[in-house]
């Protein structure tokens, strides 16, 4: 399936989102299909890592001392910030939603 800008606009992407996608295409010489697929995978990975960190924190919360829970919570927040900072969350969510709807 070929992804066009018209299909993306119809599915909720804005013109500024398309500008960002064009920047990725020009920089890496990729196709629009590849960029949307990559952003979709990034969102899926970020969600899985967020769930994993939450599960680890719940385990720590149950078995660790108060000081360890606080320090682990701070470390987890920093980890979540890093995970979500290195990928555009809104753009990758839209790509994930588009891929989910189109497949």
Secondary structure, DSSP 8 states (H G I E B T S, - for coil): ----HHHHHHTT--HHHHHHHHHHHHHHT--HHHHHHHHHHHHHHHHHHHHHHHHHHHHHHHHS-HHHHHHHHHHHHHHHHHHHHTS-HHHHHHHHHHHHHH-
